[in-house]
Structure formats: structure tokens, C-alpha cells
Amino acid sequence: MSRTLPNIRLKVALMKKGLTQRNLAFETQIDETRISKIIRGYEVPTWDMKKEIAKFLEMEVEGLF
């Protein structure tokens, strides 16, 4: 399995808001395993996933990904 760079911005955004990957998964309806893979750089999120995550975190897509 190839890997991209870890998504540090997403991880930091979750930490700043006091949220967990589980919270994000529940609120965005994206599987928790996929959230973990996105953060660790093992999966590249689709545009729709990026929009859902950014919307929930009240951030711009460009600021997260």
C-alpha cells in the first residue's frame, strides 16, 4: 500500500476543537477507519469527503487538505 504525507492539519484541527476521529466519523458519516487512513496518509479523500469534513470543522477545504 502506498502512502502520502500524513494530514497533520486535519489532526491538529481535531485536537484544537477537542474532537476525536470517532466524533468526526459519526458527524460526517465517513467510516472511522477511513478517517484514520486519511490522517495517516494511507488514503486520499474524495472531494465530497473533503467538503463534509471541512463543513463539520467549520473550515475551508484548502485549509485542511
Distance bins in CASP14 RR format, pairs under 12 A and 6 or more apart:
PFRMAT RR
TARGET T0000
AUTHOR 0000-0000-0000
RMODE 2
METHOD distances of the structure
MODEL  1
1 37 0 0 0 0 1 0 0 0 0 0 0
1 40 0 0 0 0 0 1 0 0 0 0 0
1 41 0 0 0 0 1 0 0 0 0 0 0
1 42 1 0 0 1 0 0 0 0 0 0 0
1 43 0 0 0 0 1 0 0 0 0 0 0
2 37 0 0 0 0 0 1 0 0 0 0 0
2 41 0 0 0 0 1 0 0 0 0 0 0
2 42 0 0 0 0 1 0 0 0 0 0 0
2 43 0 0 0 0 0 1 0 0 0 0 0
2 44 0 0 0 0 0 1 0 0 0 0 0
3 37 0 0 0 0 1 0 0 0 0 0 0
3 38 0 0 0 0 0 1 0 0 0 0 0
3 39 0 0 0 0 0 1 0 0 0 0 0
3 40 1 0 0 1 0 0 0 0 0 0 0
3 41 1 0 1 0 0 0 0 0 0 0 0
3 42 1 0 1 0 0 0 0 0 0 0 0
3 43 0 0 0 0 1 0 0 0 0 0 0
3 44 0 0 0 0 0 1 0 0 0 0 0
4 37 0 0 0 0 0 1 0 0 0 0 0
4 38 0 0 0 0 1 0 0 0 0 0 0
4 39 0 0 0 0 0 1 0 0 0 0 0
4 40 0 0 0 0 1 0 0 0 0 0 0
4 41 1 0 1 0 0 0 0 0 0 0 0
4 42 1 0 0 1 0 0 0 0 0 0 0
4 43 0 0 0 0 1 0 0 0 0 0 0
4 44 1 0 0 1 0 0 0 0 0 0 0
4 45 0 0 0 0 0 1 0 0 0 0 0
4 65 0 0 0 0 0 1 0 0 0 0 0
5 11 0 0 0 0 0 1 0 0 0 0 0
5 38 0 0 0 0 0 1 0 0 0 0 0
5 39 0 0 0 0 0 1 0 0 0 0 0
5 40 0 0 0 0 1 0 0 0 0 0 0
5 41 1 0 0 1 0 0 0 0 0 0 0
5 42 0 0 0 0 0 1 0 0 0 0 0
5 44 0 0 0 0 0 1 0 0 0 0 0
5 65 0 0 0 0 0 1 0 0 0 0 0
6 12 0 0 0 0 0 1 0 0 0 0 0
6 36 0 0 0 0 0 1 0 0 0 0 0
6 37 0 0 0 0 0 1 0 0 0 0 0
6 38 0 0 0 0 1 0 0 0 0 0 0
6 39 1 0 0 1 0 0 0 0 0 0 0
6 40 1 0 1 0 0 0 0 0 0 0 0
6 41 1 0 1 0 0 0 0 0 0 0 0
6 42 0 0 0 0 1 0 0 0 0 0 0
6 43 0 0 0 0 0 1 0 0 0 0 0
7 13 0 0 0 0 1 0 0 0 0 0 0
7 14 0 0 0 0 0 1 0 0 0 0 0
7 21 0 0 0 0 0 1 0 0 0 0 0
7 24 0 0 0 0 0 1 0 0 0 0 0
7 35 0 0 0 0 1 0 0 0 0 0 0
7 36 0 0 0 0 0 1 0 0 0 0 0
7 37 0 0 0 0 1 0 0 0 0 0 0
7 38 1 0 1 0 0 0 0 0 0 0 0
7 39 1 0 1 0 0 0 0 0 0 0 0
7 40 1 0 0 1 0 0 0 0 0 0 0
7 41 1 0 0 1 0 0 0 0 0 0 0
7 42 0 0 0 0 0 1 0 0 0 0 0
7 43 0 0 0 0 1 0 0 0 0 0 0
7 44 0 0 0 0 1 0 0 0 0 0 0
7 45 0 0 0 0 1 0 0 0 0 0 0
7 49 0 0 0 0 0 1 0 0 0 0 0
7 50 0 0 0 0 0 1 0 0 0 0 0
7 53 0 0 0 0 1 0 0 0 0 0 0
7 63 0 0 0 0 0 1 0 0 0 0 0
7 64 1 0 0 1 0 0 0 0 0 0 0
7 65 1 0 0 1 0 0 0 0 0 0 0
8 14 0 0 0 0 0 1 0 0 0 0 0
8 15 0 0 0 0 0 1 0 0 0 0 0
8 38 0 0 0 0 0 1 0 0 0 0 0
8 39 0 0 0 0 1 0 0 0 0 0 0
8 40 0 0 0 0 0 1 0 0 0 0 0
8 41 0 0 0 0 0 1 0 0 0 0 0
8 63 0 0 0 0 0 1 0 0 0 0 0
8 64 0 0 0 0 0 1 0 0 0 0 0
8 65 0 0 0 0 0 1 0 0 0 0 0
9 15 0 0 0 0 0 1 0 0 0 0 0
9 16 0 0 0 0 0 1 0 0 0 0 0
9 38 0 0 0 0 0 1 0 0 0 0 0
9 39 0 0 0 0 1 0 0 0 0 0 0
9 50 0 0 0 0 0 1 0 0 0 0 0
9 53 0 0 0 0 0 1 0 0 0 0 0
9 54 0 0 0 0 0 1 0 0 0 0 0
9 57 0 0 0 0 0 1 0 0 0 0 0
9 59 0 0 0 0 1 0 0 0 0 0 0
9 60 0 0 0 0 0 1 0 0 0 0 0
9 61 0 0 0 0 0 1 0 0 0 0 0
9 62 0 0 0 0 0 1 0 0 0 0 0
9 63 1 0 0 1 0 0 0 0 0 0 0
9 64 1 0 1 0 0 0 0 0 0 0 0
9 65 1 0 0 1 0 0 0 0 0 0 0
10 16 0 0 0 0 0 1 0 0 0 0 0
10 17 0 0 0 0 0 1 0 0 0 0 0
10 19 0 0 0 0 0 1 0 0 0 0 0
10 21 0 0 0 0 1 0 0 0 0 0 0
10 24 0 0 0 0 1 0 0 0 0 0 0
10 28 0 0 0 0 0 1 0 0 0 0 0
10 30 0 0 0 0 0 1 0 0 0 0 0
10 35 0 0 0 0 1 0 0 0 0 0 0
10 36 0 0 0 0 0 1 0 0 0 0 0
10 37 0 0 0 0 0 1 0 0 0 0 0
10 38 1 0 0 1 0 0 0 0 0 0 0
10 39 1 0 1 0 0 0 0 0 0 0 0
10 40 0 0 0 0 0 1 0 0 0 0 0
10 41 0 0 0 0 1 0 0 0 0 0 0
10 43 0 0 0 0 0 1 0 0 0 0 0
10 45 0 0 0 0 1 0 0 0 0 0 0
10 49 0 0 0 0 0 1 0 0 0 0 0
10 50 0 0 0 0 1 0 0 0 0 0 0
10 53 1 0 0 1 0 0 0 0 0 0 0
10 54 0 0 0 0 1 0 0 0 0 0 0
10 56 0 0 0 0 0 1 0 0 0 0 0
10 57 0 0 0 0 1 0 0 0 0 0 0
10 59 0 0 0 0 1 0 0 0 0 0 0
10 61 0 0 0 0 0 1 0 0 0 0 0
10 63 0 0 0 0 1 0 0 0 0 0 0
10 64 1 0 1 0 0 0 0 0 0 0 0
10 65 1 0 0 1 0 0 0 0 0 0 0
11 17 0 0 0 0 0 1 0 0 0 0 0
11 18 0 0 0 0 0 1 0 0 0 0 0
11 19 0 0 0 0 0 1 0 0 0 0 0
11 20 0 0 0 0 0 1 0 0 0 0 0
11 21 0 0 0 0 1 0 0 0 0 0 0
11 24 0 0 0 0 0 1 0 0 0 0 0
11 35 0 0 0 0 0 1 0 0 0 0 0
11 36 0 0 0 0 0 1 0 0 0 0 0
11 38 0 0 0 0 1 0 0 0 0 0 0
11 39 1 0 1 0 0 0 0 0 0 0 0
11 40 0 0 0 0 1 0 0 0 0 0 0
11 41 0 0 0 0 0 1 0 0 0 0 0
11 53 0 0 0 0 0 1 0 0 0 0 0
11 57 0 0 0 0 0 1 0 0 0 0 0
11 64 0 0 0 0 0 1 0 0 0 0 0
12 18 0 0 0 0 0 1 0 0 0 0 0
12 19 0 0 0 0 0 1 0 0 0 0 0
12 39 0 0 0 0 0 1 0 0 0 0 0
12 57 0 0 0 0 0 1 0 0 0 0 0
12 59 0 0 0 0 0 1 0 0 0 0 0
12 63 0 0 0 0 0 1 0 0 0 0 0
12 64 0 0 0 0 1 0 0 0 0 0 0
13 19 0 0 0 0 1 0 0 0 0 0 0
13 21 0 0 0 0 0 1 0 0 0 0 0
13 23 0 0 0 0 0 1 0 0 0 0 0
13 24 0 0 0 0 1 0 0 0 0 0 0
13 39 0 0 0 0 0 1 0 0 0 0 0
13 53 0 0 0 0 1 0 0 0 0 0 0
13 54 0 0 0 0 1 0 0 0 0 0 0
13 56 0 0 0 0 1 0 0 0 0 0 0
13 57 1 0 1 0 0 0 0 0 0 0 0
13 58 0 0 0 0 1 0 0 0 0 0 0
13 59 1 0 0 1 0 0 0 0 0 0 0
13 60 0 0 0 0 0 1 0 0 0 0 0
13 61 0 0 0 0 0 1 0 0 0 0 0
13 63 0 0 0 0 1 0 0 0 0 0 0
13 64 1 0 0 1 0 0 0 0 0 0 0
13 65 0 0 0 0 0 1 0 0 0 0 0
14 20 1 0 0 1 0 0 0 0 0 0 0
14 21 1 0 0 1 0 0 0 0 0 0 0
14 22 0 0 0 0 0 1 0 0 0 0 0
14 23 1 0 0 1 0 0 0 0 0 0 0
14 24 1 0 0 1 0 0 0 0 0 0 0
14 25 0 0 0 0 0 1 0 0 0 0 0
14 27 0 0 0 0 0 1 0 0 0 0 0
14 28 0 0 0 0 0 1 0 0 0 0 0
14 35 0 0 0 0 1 0 0 0 0 0 0
14 36 0 0 0 0 0 1 0 0 0 0 0
14 38 0 0 0 0 0 1 0 0 0 0 0
14 39 0 0 0 0 1 0 0 0 0 0 0
14 53 0 0 0 0 1 0 0 0 0 0 0
14 56 0 0 0 0 0 1 0 0 0 0 0
14 57 1 0 0 1 0 0 0 0 0 0 0
14 59 0 0 0 0 0 1 0 0 0 0 0
14 64 0 0 0 0 0 1 0 0 0 0 0
15 21 0 0 0 0 0 1 0 0 0 0 0
15 23 0 0 0 0 0 1 0 0 0 0 0
15 24 0 0 0 0 0 1 0 0 0 0 0
15 39 0 0 0 0 0 1 0 0 0 0 0
15 57 0 0 0 0 0 1 0 0 0 0 0
16 57 0 0 0 0 1 0 0 0 0 0 0
16 58 0 0 0 0 0 1 0 0 0 0 0
16 59 0 0 0 0 0 1 0 0 0 0 0
16 64 0 0 0 0 0 1 0 0 0 0 0
17 23 0 0 0 0 1 0 0 0 0 0 0
17 24 0 0 0 0 1 0 0 0 0 0 0
17 27 0 0 0 0 0 1 0 0 0 0 0
17 53 0 0 0 0 0 1 0 0 0 0 0
17 56 0 0 0 0 1 0 0 0 0 0 0
17 57 1 0 0 1 0 0 0 0 0 0 0
17 58 0 0 0 0 1 0 0 0 0 0 0
17 59 0 0 0 0 1 0 0 0 0 0 0
18 24 0 0 0 0 0 1 0 0 0 0 0
18 57 0 0 0 0 0 1 0 0 0 0 0
19 25 0 0 0 0 0 1 0 0 0 0 0
19 26 0 0 0 0 1 0 0 0 0 0 0
19 27 0 0 0 0 1 0 0 0 0 0 0
19 28 0 0 0 0 0 1 0 0 0 0 0
19 35 0 0 0 0 0 1 0 0 0 0 0
19 53 0 0 0 0 0 1 0 0 0 0 0
19 56 0 0 0 0 1 0 0 0 0 0 0
19 57 1 0 0 1 0 0 0 0 0 0 0
19 58 0 0 0 0 0 1 0 0 0 0 0
20 26 0 0 0 0 1 0 0 0 0 0 0
20 27 0 0 0 0 0 1 0 0 0 0 0
20 32 0 0 0 0 1 0 0 0 0 0 0
20 35 0 0 0 0 1 0 0 0 0 0 0
20 36 0 0 0 0 0 1 0 0 0 0 0
20 39 0 0 0 0 0 1 0 0 0 0 0
21 27 0 0 0 0 0 1 0 0 0 0 0
21 28 0 0 0 0 0 1 0 0 0 0 0
21 30 0 0 0 0 1 0 0 0 0 0 0
21 31 0 0 0 0 0 1 0 0 0 0 0
21 32 1 0 1 0 0 0 0 0 0 0 0
21 33 0 0 0 0 1 0 0 0 0 0 0
21 34 0 0 0 0 1 0 0 0 0 0 0
21 35 1 0 1 0 0 0 0 0 0 0 0
21 36 1 0 1 0 0 0 0 0 0 0 0
21 37 0 0 0 0 0 1 0 0 0 0 0
21 38 0 0 0 0 1 0 0 0 0 0 0
21 39 1 0 0 1 0 0 0 0 0 0 0
21 40 0 0 0 0 0 1 0 0 0 0 0
21 53 0 0 0 0 0 1 0 0 0 0 0
22 28 0 0 0 0 0 1 0 0 0 0 0
22 30 0 0 0 0 0 1 0 0 0 0 0
22 31 0 0 0 0 0 1 0 0 0 0 0
22 32 1 0 1 0 0 0 0 0 0 0 0
22 33 0 0 0 0 0 1 0 0 0 0 0
22 35 0 0 0 0 1 0 0 0 0 0 0
22 36 0 0 0 0 1 0 0 0 0 0 0
23 30 0 0 0 0 0 1 0 0 0 0 0
23 32 0 0 0 0 1 0 0 0 0 0 0
23 35 0 0 0 0 1 0 0 0 0 0 0
23 53 0 0 0 0 0 1 0 0 0 0 0
23 56 0 0 0 0 1 0 0 0 0 0 0
23 57 0 0 0 0 0 1 0 0 0 0 0
24 30 1 0 0 1 0 0 0 0 0 0 0
24 31 0 0 0 0 0 1 0 0 0 0 0
24 32 0 0 0 0 1 0 0 0 0 0 0
24 34 0 0 0 0 0 1 0 0 0 0 0
24 35 1 0 1 0 0 0 0 0 0 0 0
24 36 0 0 0 0 0 1 0 0 0 0 0
24 38 0 0 0 0 1 0 0 0 0 0 0
24 39 0 0 0 0 1 0 0 0 0 0 0
24 45 0 0 0 0 0 1 0 0 0 0 0
24 49 0 0 0 0 0 1 0 0 0 0 0
24 52 0 0 0 0 1 0 0 0 0 0 0
24 53 1 0 0 1 0 0 0 0 0 0 0
24 54 0 0 0 0 0 1 0 0 0 0 0
24 55 0 0 0 0 0 1 0 0 0 0 0
24 56 1 0 0 1 0 0 0 0 0 0 0
24 57 1 0 0 1 0 0 0 0 0 0 0
24 64 0 0 0 0 0 1 0 0 0 0 0
25 31 1 0 0 1 0 0 0 0 0 0 0
25 32 1 1 0 0 0 0 0 0 0 0 0
25 33 0 0 0 0 1 0 0 0 0 0 0
25 34 1 0 0 1 0 0 0 0 0 0 0
25 35 1 0 1 0 0 0 0 0 0 0 0
25 36 0 0 0 0 1 0 0 0 0 0 0
25 37 0 0 0 0 0 1 0 0 0 0 0
25 38 0 0 0 0 0 1 0 0 0 0 0
25 39 0 0 0 0 0 1 0 0 0 0 0
25 49 0 0 0 0 0 1 0 0 0 0 0
25 52 0 0 0 0 0 1 0 0 0 0 0
25 53 0 0 0 0 0 1 0 0 0 0 0
25 56 0 0 0 0 0 1 0 0 0 0 0
26 32 0 0 0 0 1 0 0 0 0 0 0
26 35 0 0 0 0 1 0 0 0 0 0 0
26 52 0 0 0 0 0 1 0 0 0 0 0
26 56 0 0 0 0 1 0 0 0 0 0 0
27 35 0 0 0 0 0 1 0 0 0 0 0
27 52 0 0 0 0 1 0 0 0 0 0 0
27 53 0 0 0 0 1 0 0 0 0 0 0
27 55 0 0 0 0 1 0 0 0 0 0 0
27 56 1 0 1 0 0 0 0 0 0 0 0
27 57 0 0 0 0 1 0 0 0 0 0 0
27 58 0 0 0 0 0 1 0 0 0 0 0
28 34 0 0 0 0 1 0 0 0 0 0 0
28 35 1 0 0 1 0 0 0 0 0 0 0
28 38 0 0 0 0 0 1 0 0 0 0 0
28 45 0 0 0 0 0 1 0 0 0 0 0
28 46 0 0 0 0 0 1 0 0 0 0 0
28 48 0 0 0 0 0 1 0 0 0 0 0
28 49 1 0 0 1 0 0 0 0 0 0 0
28 50 0 0 0 0 0 1 0 0 0 0 0
28 51 0 0 0 0 1 0 0 0 0 0 0
28 52 1 0 1 0 0 0 0 0 0 0 0
28 53 1 0 1 0 0 0 0 0 0 0 0
28 54 0 0 0 0 1 0 0 0 0 0 0
28 55 0 0 0 0 1 0 0 0 0 0 0
28 56 1 0 1 0 0 0 0 0 0 0 0
28 57 0 0 0 0 1 0 0 0 0 0 0
29 35 0 0 0 0 0 1 0 0 0 0 0
29 48 0 0 0 0 0 1 0 0 0 0 0
29 49 0 0 0 0 1 0 0 0 0 0 0
29 52 1 0 0 1 0 0 0 0 0 0 0
29 53 0 0 0 0 0 1 0 0 0 0 0
29 55 0 0 0 0 0 1 0 0 0 0 0
29 56 0 0 0 0 0 1 0 0 0 0 0
30 36 0 0 0 0 0 1 0 0 0 0 0
30 37 0 0 0 0 0 1 0 0 0 0 0
30 38 0 0 0 0 1 0 0 0 0 0 0
30 39 0 0 0 0 0 1 0 0 0 0 0
30 43 0 0 0 0 0 1 0 0 0 0 0
30 45 0 0 0 0 1 0 0 0 0 0 0
30 46 0 0 0 0 1 0 0 0 0 0 0
30 48 0 0 0 0 1 0 0 0 0 0 0
30 49 1 0 1 0 0 0 0 0 0 0 0
30 50 0 0 0 0 0 1 0 0 0 0 0
30 51 0 0 0 0 0 1 0 0 0 0 0
30 52 1 0 0 1 0 0 0 0 0 0 0
30 53 1 0 0 1 0 0 0 0 0 0 0
30 55 0 0 0 0 0 1 0 0 0 0 0
30 56 0 0 0 0 1 0 0 0 0 0 0
31 37 0 0 0 0 1 0 0 0 0 0 0
31 38 0 0 0 0 0 1 0 0 0 0 0
31 43 0 0 0 0 0 1 0 0 0 0 0
31 45 0 0 0 0 0 1 0 0 0 0 0
31 49 0 0 0 0 0 1 0 0 0 0 0
32 38 0 0 0 0 0 1 0 0 0 0 0
32 39 0 0 0 0 0 1 0 0 0 0 0
33 39 0 0 0 0 0 1 0 0 0 0 0
33 40 0 0 0 0 0 1 0 0 0 0 0
33 42 0 0 0 0 1 0 0 0 0 0 0
33 43 0 0 0 0 1 0 0 0 0 0 0
34 40 0 0 0 0 0 1 0 0 0 0 0
34 41 0 0 0 0 0 1 0 0 0 0 0
34 42 0 0 0 0 1 0 0 0 0 0 0
34 43 1 0 0 1 0 0 0 0 0 0 0
34 44 0 0 0 0 0 1 0 0 0 0 0
34 45 1 0 0 1 0 0 0 0 0 0 0
34 46 0 0 0 0 0 1 0 0 0 0 0
34 49 1 0 0 1 0 0 0 0 0 0 0
34 52 0 0 0 0 0 1 0 0 0 0 0
34 53 0 0 0 0 0 1 0 0 0 0 0
35 41 0 0 0 0 0 1 0 0 0 0 0
35 42 0 0 0 0 0 1 0 0 0 0 0
35 43 0 0 0 0 1 0 0 0 0 0 0
35 45 0 0 0 0 1 0 0 0 0 0 0
35 49 0 0 0 0 1 0 0 0 0 0 0
35 52 0 0 0 0 0 1 0 0 0 0 0
35 53 0 0 0 0 1 0 0 0 0 0 0
35 56 0 0 0 0 0 1 0 0 0 0 0
35 57 0 0 0 0 0 1 0 0 0 0 0
36 42 0 0 0 0 1 0 0 0 0 0 0
36 43 0 0 0 0 1 0 0 0 0 0 0
36 45 0 0 0 0 0 1 0 0 0 0 0
37 43 1 1 0 0 0 0 0 0 0 0 0
37 44 0 0 0 0 1 0 0 0 0 0 0
37 45 0 0 0 0 1 0 0 0 0 0 0
37 49 0 0 0 0 0 1 0 0 0 0 0
38 44 1 0 0 1 0 0 0 0 0 0 0
38 45 1 0 1 0 0 0 0 0 0 0 0
38 46 0 0 0 0 0 1 0 0 0 0 0
38 49 1 0 0 1 0 0 0 0 0 0 0
38 50 0 0 0 0 1 0 0 0 0 0 0
38 52 0 0 0 0 0 1 0 0 0 0 0
38 53 0 0 0 0 1 0 0 0 0 0 0
38 64 0 0 0 0 0 1 0 0 0 0 0
38 65 0 0 0 0 1 0 0 0 0 0 0
39 45 0 0 0 0 0 1 0 0 0 0 0
39 53 0 0 0 0 0 1 0 0 0 0 0
39 64 0 0 0 0 0 1 0 0 0 0 0
39 65 0 0 0 0 0 1 0 0 0 0 0
41 65 0 0 0 0 0 1 0 0 0 0 0
43 49 0 0 0 0 1 0 0 0 0 0 0
43 50 0 0 0 0 0 1 0 0 0 0 0
44 50 0 0 0 0 1 0 0 0 0 0 0
44 65 0 0 0 0 1 0 0 0 0 0 0
45 51 0 0 0 0 1 0 0 0 0 0 0
45 52 0 0 0 0 1 0 0 0 0 0 0
45 53 1 0 0 1 0 0 0 0 0 0 0
45 54 0 0 0 0 0 1 0 0 0 0 0
45 61 0 0 0 0 1 0 0 0 0 0 0
45 64 0 0 0 0 1 0 0 0 0 0 0
45 65 1 0 0 1 0 0 0 0 0 0 0
46 52 0 0 0 0 1 0 0 0 0 0 0
46 53 0 0 0 0 0 1 0 0 0 0 0
46 61 0 0 0 0 0 1 0 0 0 0 0
46 65 0 0 0 0 0 1 0 0 0 0 0
47 53 0 0 0 0 0 1 0 0 0 0 0
47 54 0 0 0 0 0 1 0 0 0 0 0
47 61 0 0 0 0 1 0 0 0 0 0 0
47 65 0 0 0 0 1 0 0 0 0 0 0
48 54 0 0 0 0 0 1 0 0 0 0 0
48 55 0 0 0 0 0 1 0 0 0 0 0
48 61 0 0 0 0 0 1 0 0 0 0 0
49 55 0 0 0 0 0 1 0 0 0 0 0
49 56 0 0 0 0 0 1 0 0 0 0 0
49 61 0 0 0 0 0 1 0 0 0 0 0
49 64 0 0 0 0 0 1 0 0 0 0 0
49 65 0 0 0 0 1 0 0 0 0 0 0
50 56 0 0 0 0 0 1 0 0 0 0 0
50 57 0 0 0 0 0 1 0 0 0 0 0
50 59 0 0 0 0 0 1 0 0 0 0 0
50 60 0 0 0 0 0 1 0 0 0 0 0
50 61 1 0 1 0 0 0 0 0 0 0 0
50 62 0 0 0 0 1 0 0 0 0 0 0
50 63 0 0 0 0 0 1 0 0 0 0 0
50 64 1 0 0 1 0 0 0 0 0 0 0
50 65 1 0 1 0 0 0 0 0 0 0 0
51 57 0 0 0 0 0 1 0 0 0 0 0
51 59 0 0 0 0 0 1 0 0 0 0 0
51 60 0 0 0 0 0 1 0 0 0 0 0
51 61 1 0 0 1 0 0 0 0 0 0 0
51 62 0 0 0 0 0 1 0 0 0 0 0
51 64 0 0 0 0 0 1 0 0 0 0 0
51 65 0 0 0 0 0 1 0 0 0 0 0
52 59 0 0 0 0 0 1 0 0 0 0 0
52 61 0 0 0 0 1 0 0 0 0 0 0
52 64 0 0 0 0 0 1 0 0 0 0 0
52 65 0 0 0 0 0 1 0 0 0 0 0
53 59 0 0 0 0 1 0 0 0 0 0 0
53 60 0 0 0 0 0 1 0 0 0 0 0
53 61 0 0 0 0 1 0 0 0 0 0 0
53 63 0 0 0 0 0 1 0 0 0 0 0
53 64 1 0 0 1 0 0 0 0 0 0 0
53 65 0 0 0 0 1 0 0 0 0 0 0
54 60 1 0 0 1 0 0 0 0 0 0 0
54 61 1 0 1 0 0 0 0 0 0 0 0
54 62 0 0 0 0 1 0 0 0 0 0 0
54 63 1 0 0 1 0 0 0 0 0 0 0
54 64 1 0 1 0 0 0 0 0 0 0 0
54 65 1 0 0 1 0 0 0 0 0 0 0
55 61 0 0 0 0 1 0 0 0 0 0 0
55 64 0 0 0 0 0 1 0 0 0 0 0
56 64 0 0 0 0 0 1 0 0 0 0 0
57 63 0 0 0 0 1 0 0 0 0 0 0
57 64 1 0 0 1 0 0 0 0 0 0 0
57 65 0 0 0 0 0 1 0 0 0 0 0
58 64 0 0 0 0 0 1 0 0 0 0 0
59 65 0 0 0 0 1 0 0 0 0 0 0
END
